[in-house]
């Protein structure tokens, strides 16, 4: 029994660039949403940790 498939292509193409942030303009409103979500994320993590969840 072979361990690997011989001759199978192992390269993958990606739909997005490695960092999607590289494709979003600095003045895009999405940056505001991202900043808000990031600020809420740390508060949510602290709240969950304090609750013992």
N, CA, C and O of each residue as an XYZ file, in Angstrom:
212
protein
N       0.845     -1.178      0.000
C       0.000      0.000      0.000
C       0.893      1.244      0.000
O       1.819      1.356      0.803
N       0.602      2.169     -0.907
C       1.377      3.403     -0.989
C       0.876      4.424      0.010
O      -0.320      4.519      0.288
N       1.807      5.179      0.539
C       1.439      6.211      1.515
C       0.857      7.445      0.870
O      -0.050      8.068      1.421
N       1.367      7.807     -0.288
C       0.938      9.019     -0.959
C       0.456      8.671     -2.358
O       0.877      7.676     -2.948
N      -0.423      9.495     -2.870
C      -0.884      9.321     -4.240
C       0.207      9.846     -5.159
O       0.579     11.017     -5.089
N       0.703      8.998     -5.994
C       1.794      9.375     -6.886
C       1.220     10.127     -8.076
O       0.249      9.692     -8.696
N       1.839     11.270     -8.387
C       1.426     12.024     -9.558
C       0.328     13.037     -9.304
O      -0.027     13.783    -10.216
N      -0.225     13.094     -8.101
C      -1.266     14.076     -7.819
C      -0.649     15.450     -7.626
O       0.363     15.598     -6.940
N      -1.259     16.444     -8.231
C      -0.746     17.806     -8.096
C      -1.035     18.316     -6.685
O      -2.148     18.161     -6.182
N      -0.054     18.912     -6.063
C      -0.196     19.359     -4.684
C      -0.301     20.883     -4.558
O      -0.346     21.408     -3.445
N      -0.339     21.582     -5.670
C      -0.479     23.033     -5.636
C      -1.957     23.394     -5.550
O      -2.814     22.711     -6.110
N      -2.232     24.474     -4.843
C      -3.597     24.964     -4.747
C      -3.626     26.413     -5.175
O      -2.705     27.174     -4.880
N      -4.666     26.790     -5.858
C      -4.875     28.199     -6.149
C      -5.808     28.743     -5.081
O      -6.653     28.019     -4.554
N      -5.654     30.002     -4.770
C      -6.505     30.603     -3.750
C      -7.401     31.651     -4.384
O      -7.034     32.286     -5.373
N      -8.567     31.821     -3.810
C      -9.520     32.794     -4.299
C      -9.124     34.202     -3.869
O      -9.308     35.163     -4.617
N      -8.579     34.318     -2.662
C      -8.204     35.617     -2.116
C      -6.689     35.686     -1.925
O      -6.015     34.656     -1.890
N      -6.161     36.896     -1.804
C      -4.728     37.017     -1.506
C      -4.448     36.505     -0.092
O      -5.385     36.331      0.687
N      -3.193     36.262      0.253
C      -2.888     35.746      1.592
C      -3.463     36.608      2.712
O      -3.899     36.084      3.737
N      -3.465     37.919      2.522
C      -4.045     38.829      3.513
C      -5.114     39.657      2.825
O      -4.805     40.499      1.981
N      -6.346     39.427      3.175
C      -7.448     40.155      2.561
C      -7.339     41.648      2.841
O      -7.808     42.469      2.053
N      -6.722     41.996      3.957
C      -6.537     43.399      4.319
C      -5.744     44.157      3.258
O      -5.916     45.365      3.099
N      -4.885     43.461      2.539
C      -4.098     44.099      1.490
C      -4.982     44.592      0.342
O      -4.576     45.476     -0.413
N      -6.165     44.039      0.207
C      -7.057     44.407     -0.887
C      -8.080     45.471     -0.502
O      -8.802     45.964     -1.368
N      -8.159     45.836      0.780
C      -9.151     46.796      1.248
C      -8.483     48.163      1.383
O      -7.463     48.296      2.058
N      -9.057     49.169      0.744
C      -8.496     50.517      0.781
C      -8.529     51.088      2.196
O      -9.377     50.721      3.009
N      -7.599     51.984      2.473
C      -7.504     52.588      3.806
C      -8.757     53.384      4.167
O      -9.115     53.465      5.342
N      -9.430     53.974      3.174
C     -10.604     54.800      3.450
C     -11.922     54.037      3.294
O     -12.987     54.653      3.263
N     -11.868     52.738      3.199
C     -13.058     51.908      3.066
C     -13.816     51.859      4.393
O     -13.195     51.662      5.437
N     -15.153     52.034      4.380
C     -15.944     51.976      5.617
C     -15.821     50.639      6.356
O     -16.092     50.565      7.554
N     -15.425     49.615      5.662
C     -15.247     48.317      6.306
C     -14.209     48.386      7.426
O     -14.289     47.625      8.391
N     -13.256     49.273      7.308
C     -12.233     49.432      8.349
C     -12.863     49.855      9.678
O     -12.390     49.446     10.739
N     -13.919     50.662      9.636
C     -14.619     51.077     10.856
C     -15.281     49.867     11.505
O     -15.202     49.685     12.720
N     -15.926     49.052     10.697
C     -16.576     47.844     11.212
C     -15.534     46.910     11.817
O     -15.755     46.329     12.880
N     -14.415     46.770     11.147
C     -13.342     45.908     11.645
C     -12.799     46.410     12.982
O     -12.574     45.622     13.901
N     -12.592     47.718     13.088
C     -12.084     48.292     14.337
C     -13.095     48.100     15.466
O     -12.712     47.797     16.596
N     -14.380     48.275     15.168
C     -15.417     48.086     16.179
C     -15.457     46.633     16.644
O     -15.504     46.361     17.844
N     -15.437     45.711     15.703
C     -15.477     44.297     16.059
C     -14.248     43.900     16.866
O     -14.348     43.107     17.802
N     -13.099     44.443     16.512
C     -11.873     44.122     17.248
C     -11.947     44.656     18.677
O     -11.507     43.984     19.610
N     -12.496     45.849     18.856
C     -12.594     46.406     20.207
C     -13.604     45.634     21.046
O     -13.403     45.448     22.246
N     -14.678     45.189     20.429
C     -15.690     44.405     21.152
C     -15.167     43.008     21.458
O     -15.549     42.401     22.458
N     -14.308     42.510     20.611
C     -13.771     41.168     20.805
C     -12.993     41.045     22.098
O     -13.132     40.052     22.811
N     -12.178     42.037     22.411
C     -11.400     41.964     23.651
C     -12.302     42.106     24.862
O     -12.065     41.471     25.890
N     -13.332     42.929     24.754
C     -14.279     43.075     25.864
C     -15.069     41.782     26.065
O     -15.315     41.366     27.197
N     -15.457     41.159     24.973
C     -16.217     39.906     25.061
C     -15.364     38.802     25.670
O     -15.842     38.030     26.501
N     -14.103     38.728     25.259
C     -13.214     37.713     25.826
C     -13.064     37.903     27.327
O     -13.089     36.931     28.083
N     -12.909     39.146     27.764
C     -12.772     39.428     29.197
C     -14.052     39.055     29.934
O     -14.005     38.478     31.020
N     -15.207     39.390     29.331
C     -16.493     39.082     29.962
C     -16.666     37.557     30.107
O     -17.112     37.075     31.148
N     -16.314     36.819     29.069
C     -16.425     35.365     29.146
C     -15.478     34.773     30.158
O     -15.837     33.835     30.869
N     -14.259     35.311     30.236
C     -13.278     34.829     31.199
C     -13.759     35.108     32.630
O     -13.619     34.257     33.508
N     -14.322     36.294     32.863
C     -14.818     36.657     34.194
C     -15.992     35.782     34.623
O     -16.168     35.509     35.810
N     -16.788     35.348     33.658
C     -17.939     34.489     33.947
C     -17.514     33.045     34.166
O     -18.277     32.244     34.706
N     -16.324     32.718     33.756
C     -15.849     31.350     33.881
C     -16.329     30.452     32.774
O     -16.344     29.230     32.918
N     -16.728     31.057     31.655
C     -17.240     30.277     30.527
C     -16.112     29.716     29.699
O     -16.356     29.031     28.706
